[in-house]
């Protein structure tokens, strides 16, 4: 890492199907060993199937009689890109803790997370916890994690909550932030 200048941000080209930079970045994070076509297939298929599952869940909630979640859910989940953006906003942490060494002691100091780092953490957590699931294929694993995150449960949401709890517990050391 250079001490003088920060490295310039590289512009990511939007993905060919949806024209979204968020989806392109997610595909690049999911990719292993440079196999981009496989990563694209996994992401596109899992986003489509997650959207279908969420529509079925919304219809079931609508039939249950409350009516509020079905109309609201289908409006915000119009396309697979909206599903991914909604999930990443739900998983993105707002604060995290970083170790600071002060006077021979190491403190966990809570700091705010920038939007770029928050989105990178959200993508990383979503992919890592998808890979750790027990479903058979990566498409099914990613679909299940996306659906769980949309519904406010799942390992990636739990990681966000745990990160926020740790930052809240160490709020007393916030004065060591610099």
ChimeraX commands (.cxc) that place a marker at each C-alpha (Angstrom):
marker #1 position 0.00,0.00,0.00 radius 0.5
marker #1 position 1.39,3.36,-1.01 radius 0.5
marker #1 position 2.01,5.90,1.73 radius 0.5
marker #1 position 1.65,8.86,-0.60 radius 0.5
marker #1 position -1.46,8.41,-2.69 radius 0.5
marker #1 position -4.51,6.21,-2.47 radius 0.5
marker #1 position -4.92,3.87,-5.40 radius 0.5
marker #1 position -7.48,5.17,-7.89 radius 0.5
marker #1 position -10.84,3.38,-7.95 radius 0.5
marker #1 position -11.28,1.19,-10.99 radius 0.5
marker #1 position -14.51,1.59,-12.88 radius 0.5
marker #1 position -16.36,-1.70,-13.20 radius 0.5
marker #1 position -18.26,-2.29,-16.42 radius 0.5
marker #1 position -21.94,-3.14,-15.91 radius 0.5
marker #1 position -23.03,-6.72,-16.43 radius 0.5
marker #1 position -24.39,-7.63,-19.88 radius 0.5
marker #1 position -27.84,-8.90,-18.81 radius 0.5
marker #1 position -29.13,-6.27,-16.38 radius 0.5
marker #1 position -26.71,-3.40,-17.00 radius 0.5
marker #1 position -25.99,-3.09,-13.28 radius 0.5
marker #1 position -22.59,-2.44,-11.72 radius 0.5
marker #1 position -23.74,-4.03,-8.45 radius 0.5
marker #1 position -24.49,-7.33,-10.19 radius 0.5
marker #1 position -21.16,-7.15,-12.05 radius 0.5
marker #1 position -19.27,-6.60,-8.79 radius 0.5
marker #1 position -21.17,-9.49,-7.17 radius 0.5
marker #1 position -20.26,-11.77,-10.08 radius 0.5
marker #1 position -16.61,-10.77,-9.76 radius 0.5
marker #1 position -16.67,-11.50,-6.02 radius 0.5
marker #1 position -18.25,-14.91,-6.60 radius 0.5
marker #1 position -15.85,-15.87,-9.38 radius 0.5
marker #1 position -13.16,-18.44,-8.64 radius 0.5
marker #1 position -10.05,-19.11,-10.75 radius 0.5
marker #1 position -11.17,-16.63,-13.43 radius 0.5
marker #1 position -14.23,-18.67,-14.45 radius 0.5
marker #1 position -16.54,-15.74,-15.05 radius 0.5
marker #1 position -19.07,-17.53,-17.25 radius 0.5
marker #1 position -19.75,-20.05,-14.48 radius 0.5
marker #1 position -20.09,-17.26,-11.91 radius 0.5
marker #1 position -22.50,-15.40,-14.21 radius 0.5
marker #1 position -24.63,-18.52,-14.66 radius 0.5
marker #1 position -24.76,-19.07,-10.89 radius 0.5
marker #1 position -25.72,-15.47,-10.11 radius 0.5
marker #1 position -28.32,-15.03,-12.86 radius 0.5
marker #1 position -30.00,-18.37,-12.19 radius 0.5
marker #1 position -30.07,-17.91,-8.42 radius 0.5
marker #1 position -31.41,-14.33,-8.68 radius 0.5
marker #1 position -34.21,-15.48,-10.98 radius 0.5
marker #1 position -35.15,-18.41,-8.75 radius 0.5
marker #1 position -34.93,-16.24,-5.62 radius 0.5
marker #1 position -37.32,-13.75,-7.20 radius 0.5
marker #1 position -39.76,-16.57,-8.03 radius 0.5
marker #1 position -39.55,-17.95,-4.48 radius 0.5
marker #1 position -40.11,-14.50,-3.00 radius 0.5
marker #1 position -43.15,-13.96,-5.22 radius 0.5
marker #1 position -44.59,-17.29,-4.02 radius 0.5
marker #1 position -43.96,-16.31,-0.40 radius 0.5
marker #1 position -45.60,-12.92,-1.00 radius 0.5
marker #1 position -48.63,-14.62,-2.56 radius 0.5
marker #1 position -48.94,-16.99,0.39 radius 0.5
marker #1 position -48.74,-14.04,2.80 radius 0.5
marker #1 position -51.39,-12.25,0.75 radius 0.5
marker #1 position -53.68,-15.28,0.91 radius 0.5
marker #1 position -53.20,-15.40,4.67 radius 0.5
marker #1 position -55.22,-12.22,4.85 radius 0.5
marker #1 position -52.91,-9.46,6.04 radius 0.5
marker #1 position -52.39,-8.17,2.48 radius 0.5
marker #1 position -49.69,-5.68,3.46 radius 0.5
marker #1 position -46.58,-7.77,2.79 radius 0.5
marker #1 position -47.73,-9.09,-0.58 radius 0.5
marker #1 position -48.31,-5.74,-2.21 radius 0.5
marker #1 position -45.25,-4.14,-0.62 radius 0.5
marker #1 position -43.00,-7.12,-1.37 radius 0.5
marker #1 position -43.86,-7.41,-5.03 radius 0.5
marker #1 position -43.38,-3.67,-5.57 radius 0.5
marker #1 position -39.87,-3.62,-4.13 radius 0.5
marker #1 position -38.88,-6.96,-5.69 radius 0.5
marker #1 position -39.81,-6.13,-9.28 radius 0.5
marker #1 position -36.59,-7.43,-10.87 radius 0.5
marker #1 position -33.70,-9.67,-9.84 radius 0.5
marker #1 position -31.47,-6.57,-9.58 radius 0.5
marker #1 position -33.87,-5.09,-7.01 radius 0.5
marker #1 position -33.71,-8.36,-5.05 radius 0.5
marker #1 position -29.90,-8.27,-4.95 radius 0.5
marker #1 position -29.77,-4.58,-4.01 radius 0.5
marker #1 position -32.36,-5.12,-1.26 radius 0.5
marker #1 position -30.41,-8.08,0.15 radius 0.5
marker #1 position -27.11,-6.20,0.09 radius 0.5
marker #1 position -28.69,-3.24,1.91 radius 0.5
marker #1 position -30.11,-5.63,4.49 radius 0.5
marker #1 position -26.76,-7.36,5.06 radius 0.5
marker #1 position -24.52,-4.26,4.89 radius 0.5
marker #1 position -23.06,-3.31,8.29 radius 0.5
marker #1 position -23.14,0.31,9.44 radius 0.5
marker #1 position -20.45,-0.02,12.13 radius 0.5
marker #1 position -17.61,-2.42,12.80 radius 0.5
marker #1 position -14.80,-2.76,15.30 radius 0.5
marker #1 position -11.11,-2.33,14.53 radius 0.5
marker #1 position -8.20,-3.09,16.80 radius 0.5
marker #1 position -6.24,-0.07,18.02 radius 0.5
marker #1 position -3.10,-0.36,20.09 radius 0.5
marker #1 position -2.97,2.37,22.74 radius 0.5
marker #1 position -0.38,2.40,25.51 radius 0.5
marker #1 position 0.43,-1.29,25.45 radius 0.5
marker #1 position -3.22,-2.39,25.36 radius 0.5
marker #1 position -5.29,-3.37,22.36 radius 0.5
marker #1 position -8.84,-2.01,22.20 radius 0.5
marker #1 position -11.69,-2.93,19.89 radius 0.5
marker #1 position -12.76,0.51,18.70 radius 0.5
marker #1 position -16.10,0.90,16.89 radius 0.5
marker #1 position -15.90,2.85,13.64 radius 0.5
marker #1 position -18.44,3.68,10.95 radius 0.5
marker #1 position -18.21,1.69,7.75 radius 0.5
marker #1 position -17.98,3.54,4.45 radius 0.5
marker #1 position -20.52,2.63,1.81 radius 0.5
marker #1 position -17.96,0.93,-0.45 radius 0.5
marker #1 position -16.55,-1.20,2.37 radius 0.5
marker #1 position -20.04,-1.99,3.64 radius 0.5
marker #1 position -21.13,-3.26,0.24 radius 0.5
marker #1 position -17.91,-5.28,-0.11 radius 0.5
marker #1 position -18.49,-6.85,3.32 radius 0.5
marker #1 position -22.12,-7.60,2.47 radius 0.5
marker #1 position -21.14,-9.32,-0.78 radius 0.5
marker #1 position -18.37,-11.27,0.93 radius 0.5
marker #1 position -20.64,-12.41,3.78 radius 0.5
marker #1 position -23.44,-13.40,1.42 radius 0.5
marker #1 position -21.07,-15.47,-0.73 radius 0.5
marker #1 position -19.18,-17.04,2.20 radius 0.5
marker #1 position -22.32,-18.07,4.06 radius 0.5
marker #1 position -23.88,-19.34,0.83 radius 0.5
marker #1 position -20.88,-21.60,0.30 radius 0.5
marker #1 position -21.19,-22.90,3.86 radius 0.5
marker #1 position -24.83,-23.99,3.40 radius 0.5
marker #1 position -25.80,-27.63,3.03 radius 0.5
marker #1 position -27.70,-27.46,-0.28 radius 0.5
marker #1 position -26.31,-29.47,-3.14 radius 0.5
marker #1 position -25.35,-26.86,-5.75 radius 0.5
marker #1 position -24.03,-23.31,-5.46 radius 0.5
marker #1 position -27.12,-22.05,-7.28 radius 0.5
marker #1 position -29.37,-23.55,-4.60 radius 0.5
marker #1 position -27.09,-22.34,-1.80 radius 0.5
marker #1 position -27.03,-18.75,-3.07 radius 0.5
marker #1 position -30.78,-18.78,-3.75 radius 0.5
marker #1 position -31.53,-19.98,-0.23 radius 0.5
marker #1 position -29.22,-17.40,1.36 radius 0.5
marker #1 position -30.77,-14.58,-0.70 radius 0.5
marker #1 position -34.31,-15.64,0.23 radius 0.5
marker #1 position -33.34,-15.95,3.90 radius 0.5
marker #1 position -31.71,-12.51,3.87 radius 0.5
marker #1 position -34.81,-10.99,2.24 radius 0.5
marker #1 position -36.90,-12.43,5.04 radius 0.5
marker #1 position -34.54,-11.14,7.74 radius 0.5
marker #1 position -32.95,-14.41,8.75 radius 0.5
marker #1 position -29.95,-16.43,7.66 radius 0.5
marker #1 position -26.29,-16.49,8.55 radius 0.5
marker #1 position -25.37,-13.26,6.73 radius 0.5
marker #1 position -28.02,-11.28,8.62 radius 0.5
marker #1 position -26.84,-12.87,11.88 radius 0.5
marker #1 position -23.26,-11.78,11.08 radius 0.5
marker #1 position -24.46,-8.18,10.60 radius 0.5
marker #1 position -26.34,-8.27,13.90 radius 0.5
marker #1 position -23.32,-9.74,15.71 radius 0.5
marker #1 position -21.06,-7.04,14.23 radius 0.5
marker #1 position -23.42,-4.31,15.42 radius 0.5
marker #1 position -23.68,-5.89,18.88 radius 0.5
marker #1 position -19.90,-6.02,19.20 radius 0.5
marker #1 position -19.63,-2.36,18.20 radius 0.5
marker #1 position -22.33,-1.45,20.72 radius 0.5
marker #1 position -20.56,-3.38,23.47 radius 0.5
marker #1 position -17.28,-1.57,22.78 radius 0.5
marker #1 position -18.82,1.89,22.51 radius 0.5
marker #1 position -16.87,2.95,25.60 radius 0.5
marker #1 position -13.64,2.84,23.55 radius 0.5
marker #1 position -14.97,5.12,20.80 radius 0.5
marker #1 position -12.76,7.98,22.03 radius 0.5
marker #1 position -9.71,6.02,20.78 radius 0.5
marker #1 position -10.93,6.44,17.21 radius 0.5
marker #1 position -8.68,8.52,14.97 radius 0.5
marker link #1:1,2 radius 0.2
marker link #1:2,3 radius 0.2
marker link #1:3,4 radius 0.2
marker link #1:4,5 radius 0.2
marker link #1:5,6 radius 0.2
marker link #1:6,7 radius 0.2
marker link #1:7,8 radius 0.2
marker link #1:8,9 radius 0.2
marker link #1:9,10 radius 0.2
marker link #1:10,11 radius 0.2
marker link #1:11,12 radius 0.2
marker link #1:12,13 radius 0.2
marker link #1:13,14 radius 0.2
marker link #1:14,15 radius 0.2
marker link #1:15,16 radius 0.2
marker link #1:16,17 radius 0.2
marker link #1:17,18 radius 0.2
marker link #1:18,19 radius 0.2
marker link #1:19,20 radius 0.2
marker link #1:20,21 radius 0.2
marker link #1:21,22 radius 0.2
marker link #1:22,23 radius 0.2
marker link #1:23,24 radius 0.2
marker link #1:24,25 radius 0.2
marker link #1:25,26 radius 0.2
marker link #1:26,27 radius 0.2
marker link #1:27,28 radius 0.2
marker link #1:28,29 radius 0.2
marker link #1:29,30 radius 0.2
marker link #1:30,31 radius 0.2
marker link #1:31,32 radius 0.2
marker link #1:32,33 radius 0.2
marker link #1:33,34 radius 0.2
marker link #1:34,35 radius 0.2
marker link #1:35,36 radius 0.2
marker link #1:36,37 radius 0.2
marker link #1:37,38 radius 0.2
marker link #1:38,39 radius 0.2
marker link #1:39,40 radius 0.2
marker link #1:40,41 radius 0.2
marker link #1:41,42 radius 0.2
marker link #1:42,43 radius 0.2
marker link #1:43,44 radius 0.2
marker link #1:44,45 radius 0.2
marker link #1:45,46 radius 0.2
marker link #1:46,47 radius 0.2
marker link #1:47,48 radius 0.2
marker link #1:48,49 radius 0.2
marker link #1:49,50 radius 0.2
marker link #1:50,51 radius 0.2
marker link #1:51,52 radius 0.2
marker link #1:52,53 radius 0.2
marker link #1:53,54 radius 0.2
marker link #1:54,55 radius 0.2
marker link #1:55,56 radius 0.2
marker link #1:56,57 radius 0.2
marker link #1:57,58 radius 0.2
marker link #1:58,59 radius 0.2
marker link #1:59,60 radius 0.2
marker link #1:60,61 radius 0.2
marker link #1:61,62 radius 0.2
marker link #1:62,63 radius 0.2
marker link #1:63,64 radius 0.2
marker link #1:64,65 radius 0.2
marker link #1:65,66 radius 0.2
marker link #1:66,67 radius 0.2
marker link #1:67,68 radius 0.2
marker link #1:68,69 radius 0.2
marker link #1:69,70 radius 0.2
marker link #1:70,71 radius 0.2
marker link #1:71,72 radius 0.2
marker link #1:72,73 radius 0.2
marker link #1:73,74 radius 0.2
marker link #1:74,75 radius 0.2
marker link #1:75,76 radius 0.2
marker link #1:76,77 radius 0.2
marker link #1:77,78 radius 0.2
marker link #1:78,79 radius 0.2
marker link #1:79,80 radius 0.2
marker link #1:80,81 radius 0.2
marker link #1:81,82 radius 0.2
marker link #1:82,83 radius 0.2
marker link #1:83,84 radius 0.2
marker link #1:84,85 radius 0.2
marker link #1:85,86 radius 0.2
marker link #1:86,87 radius 0.2
marker link #1:87,88 radius 0.2
marker link #1:88,89 radius 0.2
marker link #1:89,90 radius 0.2
marker link #1:90,91 radius 0.2
marker link #1:91,92 radius 0.2
marker link #1:92,93 radius 0.2
marker link #1:93,94 radius 0.2
marker link #1:94,95 radius 0.2
marker link #1:95,96 radius 0.2
marker link #1:96,97 radius 0.2
marker link #1:97,98 radius 0.2
marker link #1:98,99 radius 0.2
marker link #1:99,100 radius 0.2
marker link #1:100,101 radius 0.2
marker link #1:101,102 radius 0.2
marker link #1:102,103 radius 0.2
marker link #1:103,104 radius 0.2
marker link #1:104,105 radius 0.2
marker link #1:105,106 radius 0.2
marker link #1:106,107 radius 0.2
marker link #1:107,108 radius 0.2
marker link #1:108,109 radius 0.2
marker link #1:109,110 radius 0.2
marker link #1:110,111 radius 0.2
marker link #1:111,112 radius 0.2
marker link #1:112,113 radius 0.2
marker link #1:113,114 radius 0.2
marker link #1:114,115 radius 0.2
marker link #1:115,116 radius 0.2
marker link #1:116,117 radius 0.2
marker link #1:117,118 radius 0.2
marker link #1:118,119 radius 0.2
marker link #1:119,120 radius 0.2
marker link #1:120,121 radius 0.2
marker link #1:121,122 radius 0.2
marker link #1:122,123 radius 0.2
marker link #1:123,124 radius 0.2
marker link #1:124,125 radius 0.2
marker link #1:125,126 radius 0.2
marker link #1:126,127 radius 0.2
marker link #1:127,128 radius 0.2
marker link #1:128,129 radius 0.2
marker link #1:129,130 radius 0.2
marker link #1:130,131 radius 0.2
marker link #1:131,132 radius 0.2
marker link #1:132,133 radius 0.2
marker link #1:133,134 radius 0.2
marker link #1:134,135 radius 0.2
marker link #1:135,136 radius 0.2
marker link #1:136,137 radius 0.2
marker link #1:137,138 radius 0.2
marker link #1:138,139 radius 0.2
marker link #1:139,140 radius 0.2
marker link #1:140,141 radius 0.2
marker link #1:141,142 radius 0.2
marker link #1:142,143 radius 0.2
marker link #1:143,144 radius 0.2
marker link #1:144,145 radius 0.2
marker link #1:145,146 radius 0.2
marker link #1:146,147 radius 0.2
marker link #1:147,148 radius 0.2
marker link #1:148,149 radius 0.2
marker link #1:149,150 radius 0.2
marker link #1:150,151 radius 0.2
marker link #1:151,152 radius 0.2
marker link #1:152,153 radius 0.2
marker link #1:153,154 radius 0.2
marker link #1:154,155 radius 0.2
marker link #1:155,156 radius 0.2
marker link #1:156,157 radius 0.2
marker link #1:157,158 radius 0.2
marker link #1:158,159 radius 0.2
marker link #1:159,160 radius 0.2
marker link #1:160,161 radius 0.2
marker link #1:161,162 radius 0.2
marker link #1:162,163 radius 0.2
marker link #1:163,164 radius 0.2
marker link #1:164,165 radius 0.2
marker link #1:165,166 radius 0.2
marker link #1:166,167 radius 0.2
marker link #1:167,168 radius 0.2
marker link #1:168,169 radius 0.2
marker link #1:169,170 radius 0.2
marker link #1:170,171 radius 0.2
marker link #1:171,172 radius 0.2
marker link #1:172,173 radius 0.2
marker link #1:173,174 radius 0.2
marker link #1:174,175 radius 0.2
marker link #1:175,176 radius 0.2
marker link #1:176,177 radius 0.2
marker link #1:177,178 radius 0.2
view
